[in-house]
């Protein structure tokens, strides 16, 4: 009878160890995903700023073209 109790205790300890390992693995994955999320948010913010700058440049060029003149920053190059 004592042997069966010992085996159950060992089985329980193994199960606890397995769940602890799984929990640590999930926690590590969560941290990695949080880091990736932050990196992607930073990249998205930079790309949004670049997009806005490009839209502004395009508007300047379109306005200059419509008015028949060179855009101010292009006058130096022509």
ZAMI-706993 format. One record per atom (N, C-alpha, C, O): x, y, z; atom name; residue in three letters; chain. Coordinates in steps of 0.02 Angstrom, whole numbers. Each point is the difference from the previous one (the first is absolute). Example, Ala and Ser with C-alpha at 12.3 -4.5 7.8 and 13.67 -1.06 7.14 Angstrom:
+--------+--------+--------+-------+--------+--------+
|      u |      v |      w | atome | residu | chaine |
+--------+--------+--------+-------+--------+--------+
|    660 |   -284 |    390 |     N |    ALA |      A |
|    -45 |     59 |      0 |    CA |    ALA |      A |
|     45 |     60 |      0 |     C |    ALA |      A |
|     52 |     -1 |     33 |     O |    ALA |      A |
|    -70 |     54 |    -69 |     N |    SER |      A |
|     42 |     59 |      3 |    CA |    SER |      A |
|    -39 |     55 |     37 |     C |    SER |      A |
|     25 |     55 |      8 |     O |    SER |      A |
+--------+--------+--------+-------+--------+--------+
END
This chain:
+--------+--------+--------+-------+--------+--------+
|      u |      v |      w | atome | residu | chaine |
+--------+--------+--------+-------+--------+--------+
|     41 |    -59 |      0 |     N |    UNK |      A |
|    -41 |     59 |      0 |    CA |    UNK |      A |
|     44 |     63 |      0 |     C |    UNK |      A |
|    -15 |     48 |    -35 |     O |    UNK |      A |
|     68 |    -50 |     74 |     N |    UNK |      A |
|     46 |     57 |      3 |    CA |    UNK |      A |
|     33 |     12 |    -68 |     C |    UNK |      A |
|     14 |     57 |    -18 |     O |    UNK |      A |
|     -2 |   -111 |    -18 |     N |    UNK |      A |
|     32 |      5 |    -65 |    CA |    UNK |      A |
|    -47 |     36 |    -49 |     C |    UNK |      A |
|     24 |     42 |    -39 |     O |    UNK |      A |
|    -87 |    -56 |     39 |     N |    UNK |      A |
|    -49 |     33 |    -43 |    CA |    UNK |      A |
|     -4 |     74 |     16 |     C |    UNK |      A |
|     -5 |     41 |    -46 |     O |    UNK |      A |
|      6 |    -24 |    109 |     N |    UNK |      A |
|     -2 |     70 |     21 |    CA |    UNK |      A |
|     63 |     36 |    -25 |     C |    UNK |      A |
|     -4 |     58 |    -22 |     O |    UNK |      A |
|     60 |    -91 |     27 |     N |    UNK |      A |
|     63 |     29 |    -22 |    CA |    UNK |      A |
|     -1 |     11 |    -76 |     C |    UNK |      A |
|     25 |     51 |    -24 |     O |    UNK |      A |
|    -53 |    -98 |    -13 |     N |    UNK |      A |
|     -4 |      6 |    -73 |    CA |    UNK |      A |
|    -47 |     57 |    -19 |     C |    UNK |      A |
|     14 |     38 |    -47 |     O |    UNK |      A |
|    -70 |    -30 |     83 |     N |    UNK |      A |
|    -46 |     55 |    -14 |    CA |    UNK |      A |
|     34 |     67 |     14 |     C |    UNK |      A |
|     -8 |     48 |    -37 |     O |    UNK |      A |
|     46 |    -45 |     92 |     N |    UNK |      A |
|     36 |     61 |     17 |    CA |    UNK |      A |
|     51 |     17 |    -54 |     C |    UNK |      A |
|      7 |     58 |    -20 |     O |    UNK |      A |
|     29 |   -109 |     -3 |     N |    UNK |      A |
|     50 |     10 |    -53 |    CA |    UNK |      A |
|    -34 |     23 |    -64 |     C |    UNK |      A |
|     24 |     45 |    -35 |     O |    UNK |      A |
|    -81 |    -76 |     19 |     N |    UNK |      A |
|    -38 |     18 |    -59 |    CA |    UNK |      A |
|    -24 |     73 |      5 |     C |    UNK |      A |
|      3 |     38 |    -48 |     O |    UNK |      A |
|    -27 |    -20 |    107 |     N |    UNK |      A |
|    -23 |     69 |     11 |    CA |    UNK |      A |
|     58 |     49 |     -8 |     C |    UNK |      A |
|     -7 |     52 |    -32 |     O |    UNK |      A |
|     66 |    -68 |     60 |     N |    UNK |      A |
|     58 |     43 |     -6 |    CA |    UNK |      A |
|     21 |      7 |    -73 |     C |    UNK |      A |
|     18 |     55 |    -22 |     O |    UNK |      A |
|    -21 |   -110 |    -16 |     N |    UNK |      A |
|     17 |      4 |    -71 |    CA |    UNK |      A |
|    -49 |     44 |    -38 |     C |    UNK |      A |
|     19 |     39 |    -43 |     O |    UNK |      A |
|    -82 |    -45 |     60 |     N |    UNK |      A |
|    -52 |     40 |    -32 |    CA |    UNK |      A |
|     10 |     74 |     17 |     C |    UNK |      A |
|     -6 |     43 |    -44 |     O |    UNK |      A |
|     20 |    -28 |    106 |     N |    UNK |      A |
|     12 |     69 |     21 |    CA |    UNK |      A |
|     60 |     27 |    -37 |     C |    UNK |      A |
|     -1 |     57 |    -23 |     O |    UNK |      A |
|     54 |    -96 |     18 |     N |    UNK |      A |
|     60 |     22 |    -36 |    CA |    UNK |      A |
|    -16 |     14 |    -73 |     C |    UNK |      A |
|     24 |     49 |    -29 |     O |    UNK |      A |
|    -63 |    -93 |     -1 |     N |    UNK |      A |
|    -19 |      9 |    -71 |    CA |    UNK |      A |
|    -40 |     64 |     -9 |     C |    UNK |      A |
|     13 |     38 |    -47 |     O |    UNK |      A |
|    -61 |    -26 |     90 |     N |    UNK |      A |
|    -41 |     61 |     -5 |    CA |    UNK |      A |
|     42 |     62 |     14 |     C |    UNK |      A |
|    -10 |     53 |    -31 |     O |    UNK |      A |
|     57 |    -59 |     76 |     N |    UNK |      A |
|     44 |     57 |     15 |    CA |    UNK |      A |
|     43 |     16 |    -62 |     C |    UNK |      A |
|      9 |     58 |    -17 |     O |    UNK |      A |
|     16 |   -110 |    -15 |     N |    UNK |      A |
|     40 |      9 |    -61 |    CA |    UNK |      A |
|    -42 |     32 |    -55 |     C |    UNK |      A |
|     22 |     46 |    -34 |     O |    UNK |      A |
|    -84 |    -70 |     26 |     N |    UNK |      A |
|    -45 |     28 |    -51 |    CA |    UNK |      A |
|    -16 |     73 |     15 |     C |    UNK |      A |
|     -1 |     41 |    -45 |     O |    UNK |      A |
|    -10 |    -26 |    108 |     N |    UNK |      A |
|    -14 |     69 |     20 |    CA |    UNK |      A |
|     59 |     46 |    -15 |     C |    UNK |      A |
|     -9 |     55 |    -25 |     O |    UNK |      A |
|     69 |    -78 |     40 |     N |    UNK |      A |
|     60 |     39 |    -15 |    CA |    UNK |      A |
|      8 |     10 |    -75 |     C |    UNK |      A |
|     18 |     55 |    -22 |     O |    UNK |      A |
|    -33 |   -106 |    -17 |     N |    UNK |      A |
|      5 |      4 |    -72 |    CA |    UNK |      A |
|    -50 |     52 |    -27 |     C |    UNK |      A |
|     17 |     42 |    -42 |     O |    UNK |      A |
|    -79 |    -46 |     66 |     N |    UNK |      A |
|    -52 |     47 |    -22 |    CA |    UNK |      A |
|     18 |     71 |     20 |     C |    UNK |      A |
|    -10 |     47 |    -38 |     O |    UNK |      A |
|     36 |    -39 |     98 |     N |    UNK |      A |
|     21 |     67 |     24 |    CA |    UNK |      A |
|     55 |     28 |    -44 |     C |    UNK |      A |
|     -1 |     59 |    -17 |     O |    UNK |      A |
|     50 |   -101 |     -1 |     N |    UNK |      A |
|     55 |     23 |    -43 |    CA |    UNK |      A |
|    -27 |     20 |    -69 |     C |    UNK |      A |
|     19 |     52 |    -27 |     O |    UNK |      A |
|    -64 |    -93 |     -1 |     N |    UNK |      A |
|    -30 |     16 |    -64 |    CA |    UNK |      A |
|    -40 |     66 |      4 |     C |    UNK |      A |
|      2 |     40 |    -47 |     O |    UNK |      A |
|    -36 |    -30 |    102 |     N |    UNK |      A |
|    -39 |     62 |      9 |    CA |    UNK |      A |
|     47 |     60 |      0 |     C |    UNK |      A |
|    -14 |     50 |    -33 |     O |    UNK |      A |
|     70 |    -55 |     68 |     N |    UNK |      A |
|     48 |     55 |      2 |    CA |    UNK |      A |
|     29 |     14 |    -69 |     C |    UNK |      A |
|      8 |     57 |    -20 |     O |    UNK |      A |
|      7 |   -111 |    -17 |     N |    UNK |      A |
|     26 |      8 |    -68 |    CA |    UNK |      A |
|    -51 |     34 |    -45 |     C |    UNK |      A |
|     17 |     43 |    -40 |     O |    UNK |      A |
|    -80 |    -63 |     46 |     N |    UNK |      A |
|    -53 |     30 |    -40 |    CA |    UNK |      A |
|    -11 |     74 |     19 |     C |    UNK |      A |
|    -14 |     41 |    -44 |     O |    UNK |      A |
|     19 |    -26 |    108 |     N |    UNK |      A |
|     -6 |     70 |     21 |    CA |    UNK |      A |
|     56 |     42 |    -30 |     C |    UNK |      A |
|    -12 |     57 |    -21 |     O |    UNK |      A |
|     72 |    -84 |     20 |     N |    UNK |      A |
|     57 |     36 |    -29 |    CA |    UNK |      A |
|    -10 |      9 |    -75 |     C |    UNK |      A |
|     11 |     55 |    -26 |     O |    UNK |      A |
|    -33 |   -107 |     -8 |     N |    UNK |      A |
|    -14 |      5 |    -72 |    CA |    UNK |      A |
|    -54 |     51 |    -13 |     C |    UNK |      A |
|      4 |     39 |    -47 |     O |    UNK |      A |
|    -56 |    -40 |     88 |     N |    UNK |      A |
|    -55 |     48 |     -7 |    CA |    UNK |      A |
|     26 |     72 |      6 |     C |    UNK |      A |
|    -19 |     43 |    -39 |     O |    UNK |      A |
|     62 |    -31 |     87 |     N |    UNK |      A |
|     28 |     67 |     10 |    CA |    UNK |      A |
|     43 |     20 |    -60 |     C |    UNK |      A |
|     -3 |     57 |    -23 |     O |    UNK |      A |
|     43 |   -104 |     -3 |     N |    UNK |      A |
|     41 |     14 |    -58 |    CA |    UNK |      A |
|    -43 |     17 |    -61 |     C |    UNK |      A |
|     15 |     46 |    -37 |     O |    UNK |      A |
|    -69 |    -84 |     28 |     N |    UNK |      A |
|    -45 |     12 |    -56 |    CA |    UNK |      A |
|    -36 |     67 |      7 |     C |    UNK |      A |
|    -11 |     35 |    -49 |     O |    UNK |      A |
|     -8 |    -18 |    110 |     N |    UNK |      A |
|    -33 |     65 |     11 |    CA |    UNK |      A |
|     48 |     57 |    -16 |     C |    UNK |      A |
|    -20 |     50 |    -31 |     O |    UNK |      A |
|     83 |    -57 |     51 |     N |    UNK |      A |
|     50 |     51 |    -15 |    CA |    UNK |      A |
|     10 |      6 |    -75 |     C |    UNK |      A |
|      3 |     55 |    -27 |     O |    UNK |      A |
|      3 |   -112 |     -7 |     N |    UNK |      A |
|      9 |      0 |    -72 |    CA |    UNK |      A |
|    -60 |     31 |    -35 |     C |    UNK |      A |
|      8 |     39 |    -47 |     O |    UNK |      A |
|    -68 |    -55 |     70 |     N |    UNK |      A |
|    -61 |     28 |    -30 |    CA |    UNK |      A |
|     -1 |     76 |      9 |     C |    UNK |      A |
|    -19 |     36 |    -46 |     O |    UNK |      A |
|     38 |    -12 |    104 |     N |    UNK |      A |
|      1 |     72 |     12 |    CA |    UNK |      A |
|     48 |     34 |    -47 |     C |    UNK |      A |
|    -15 |     53 |    -28 |     O |    UNK |      A |
|     74 |    -83 |     18 |     N |    UNK |      A |
|     49 |     29 |    -47 |    CA |    UNK |      A |
|    -26 |      0 |    -71 |     C |    UNK |      A |
|      8 |     49 |    -36 |     O |    UNK |      A |
|    -40 |   -104 |     16 |     N |    UNK |      A |
|    -28 |     -4 |    -67 |    CA |    UNK |      A |
|    -57 |     49 |    -10 |     C |    UNK |      A |
|     -8 |     28 |    -55 |     O |    UNK |      A |
|    -32 |    -16 |    106 |     N |    UNK |      A |
|    -54 |     49 |     -4 |    CA |    UNK |      A |
|     29 |     70 |    -10 |     C |    UNK |      A |
|    -25 |     39 |    -41 |     O |    UNK |      A |
|     79 |    -23 |     79 |     N |    UNK |      A |
|     32 |     66 |     -9 |    CA |    UNK |      A |
|     29 |      7 |    -70 |     C |    UNK |      A |
|     -7 |     53 |    -31 |     O |    UNK |      A |
|     39 |   -105 |      6 |     N |    UNK |      A |
|     28 |      2 |    -68 |    CA |    UNK |      A |
|    -56 |      8 |    -51 |     C |    UNK |      A |
|      7 |     37 |    -49 |     O |    UNK |      A |
|    -63 |    -71 |     59 |     N |    UNK |      A |
|    -57 |      5 |    -45 |    CA |    UNK |      A |
|    -27 |     71 |      0 |     C |    UNK |      A |
|    -15 |     28 |    -54 |     O |    UNK |      A |
|      8 |      2 |    113 |     N |    UNK |      A |
|    -25 |     68 |      4 |    CA |    UNK |      A |
|     48 |     49 |    -35 |     C |    UNK |      A |
|    -22 |     46 |    -34 |     O |    UNK |      A |
|     87 |    -57 |     42 |     N |    UNK |      A |
|     50 |     44 |    -33 |    CA |    UNK |      A |
|     -6 |     -8 |    -75 |     C |    UNK |      A |
|      5 |     50 |    -37 |     O |    UNK |      A |
|    -14 |   -111 |     13 |     N |    UNK |      A |
|     -7 |    -11 |    -72 |    CA |    UNK |      A |
|    -63 |     32 |    -27 |     C |    UNK |      A |
|      0 |     30 |    -54 |     O |    UNK |      A |
|    -55 |    -36 |     92 |     N |    UNK |      A |
|    -62 |     33 |    -21 |    CA |    UNK |      A |
|      9 |     76 |     -5 |     C |    UNK |      A |
|    -25 |     31 |    -46 |     O |    UNK |      A |
|     61 |     -3 |     94 |     N |    UNK |      A |
|     12 |     72 |      0 |    CA |    UNK |      A |
|     42 |     20 |    -61 |     C |    UNK |      A |
|    -16 |     49 |    -33 |     O |    UNK |      A |
|     69 |    -87 |     19 |     N |    UNK |      A |
|     41 |     14 |    -59 |    CA |    UNK |      A |
|    -41 |     -6 |    -64 |     C |    UNK |      A |
|      7 |     42 |    -44 |     O |    UNK |      A |
|    -48 |    -93 |     39 |     N |    UNK |      A |
|    -42 |     -9 |    -59 |    CA |    UNK |      A |
|    -48 |     59 |     -8 |     C |    UNK |      A |
|    -11 |     23 |    -56 |     O |    UNK |      A |
|    -18 |      0 |    110 |     N |    UNK |      A |
|    -45 |     57 |     -4 |    CA |    UNK |      A |
|     36 |     62 |    -24 |     C |    UNK |      A |
|    -27 |     38 |    -41 |     O |    UNK |      A |
|     89 |    -27 |     65 |     N |    UNK |      A |
|     40 |     57 |    -23 |    CA |    UNK |      A |
|     13 |     -5 |    -74 |     C |    UNK |      A |
|     -7 |     49 |    -37 |     O |    UNK |      A |
|     26 |   -109 |     14 |     N |    UNK |      A |
|     15 |    -10 |    -72 |    CA |    UNK |      A |
|    -63 |      9 |    -41 |     C |    UNK |      A |
|      2 |     32 |    -53 |     O |    UNK |      A |
|    -58 |    -59 |     75 |     N |    UNK |      A |
|    -63 |      7 |    -37 |    CA |    UNK |      A |
|    -21 |     73 |     -4 |     C |    UNK |      A |
|    -23 |     23 |    -52 |     O |    UNK |      A |
|     30 |     13 |    107 |     N |    UNK |      A |
|    -19 |     70 |      1 |    CA |    UNK |      A |
|     45 |     40 |    -47 |     C |    UNK |      A |
|    -24 |     42 |    -38 |     O |    UNK |      A |
|     89 |    -55 |     40 |     N |    UNK |      A |
|     46 |     35 |    -43 |    CA |    UNK |      A |
|    -14 |    -16 |    -73 |     C |    UNK |      A |
|      3 |     44 |    -43 |     O |    UNK |      A |
|    -17 |   -106 |     28 |     N |    UNK |      A |
|    -15 |    -20 |    -69 |    CA |    UNK |      A |
|    -63 |     35 |    -24 |     C |    UNK |      A |
|     -3 |     24 |    -57 |     O |    UNK |      A |
|    -48 |    -22 |     99 |     N |    UNK |      A |
|    -62 |     33 |    -18 |    CA |    UNK |      A |
|     11 |     75 |    -12 |     C |    UNK |      A |
|    -30 |     29 |    -45 |     O |    UNK |      A |
|     74 |      1 |     85 |     N |    UNK |      A |
|     15 |     72 |     -7 |    CA |    UNK |      A |
|     51 |     14 |    -54 |     C |    UNK |      A |
|     13 |     58 |    -16 |     O |    UNK |      A |
|     18 |   -111 |    -12 |     N |    UNK |      A |
|     49 |      9 |    -54 |    CA |    UNK |      A |
|     68 |     21 |     25 |     C |    UNK |      A |
|     39 |     29 |    -38 |     O |    UNK |      A |
|    -23 |    -42 |     99 |     N |    UNK |      A |
|     67 |     17 |     26 |    CA |    UNK |      A |
|     32 |    -62 |     30 |     C |    UNK |      A |
|    -32 |    -52 |     11 |     O |    UNK |      A |
|     97 |     59 |      3 |     N |    UNK |      A |
|     35 |    -55 |     33 |    CA |    UNK |      A |
|    -13 |      4 |     75 |     C |    UNK |      A |
|     -5 |     55 |     28 |     O |    UNK |      A |
|     -1 |   -112 |      5 |     N |    UNK |      A |
|     -6 |      2 |     73 |    CA |    UNK |      A |
|     61 |     32 |     31 |     C |    UNK |      A |
|     55 |     -6 |    -28 |     O |    UNK |      A |
|    -62 |     41 |     84 |     N |    UNK |      A |
|     56 |     37 |     29 |    CA |    UNK |      A |
|     63 |    -41 |      9 |     C |    UNK |      A |
|     55 |     24 |    -15 |     O |    UNK |      A |
|    -61 |    -86 |     39 |     N |    UNK |      A |
|     61 |    -39 |     11 |    CA |    UNK |      A |
|     30 |    -26 |    -64 |     C |    UNK |      A |
|     58 |    -22 |     -1 |     O |    UNK |      A |
|    -96 |     23 |    -55 |     N |    UNK |      A |
|     26 |    -23 |    -64 |    CA |    UNK |      A |
|     33 |     57 |    -39 |     C |    UNK |      A |
|     40 |    -13 |    -45 |     O |    UNK |      A |
|    -55 |     76 |     61 |     N |    UNK |      A |
|     30 |     57 |    -35 |    CA |    UNK |      A |
|     76 |     -2 |      3 |     C |    UNK |      A |
|     33 |     19 |    -48 |     O |    UNK |      A |
|     -5 |    -41 |    104 |     N |    UNK |      A |
|     72 |     -2 |      9 |    CA |    UNK |      A |
|     32 |    -52 |    -46 |     C |    UNK |      A |
|     59 |      7 |    -18 |     O |    UNK |      A |
|    -96 |    -59 |      0 |     N |    UNK |      A |
|     28 |    -55 |    -39 |    CA |    UNK |      A |
|     -9 |     10 |    -75 |     C |    UNK |      A |
|     31 |    -36 |    -39 |     O |    UNK |      A |
|    -72 |     82 |     18 |     N |    UNK |      A |
|    -13 |      9 |    -72 |    CA |    UNK |      A |
|     36 |     59 |    -29 |     C |    UNK |      A |
|     -7 |     13 |    -59 |     O |    UNK |      A |
+--------+--------+--------+-------+--------+--------+
END
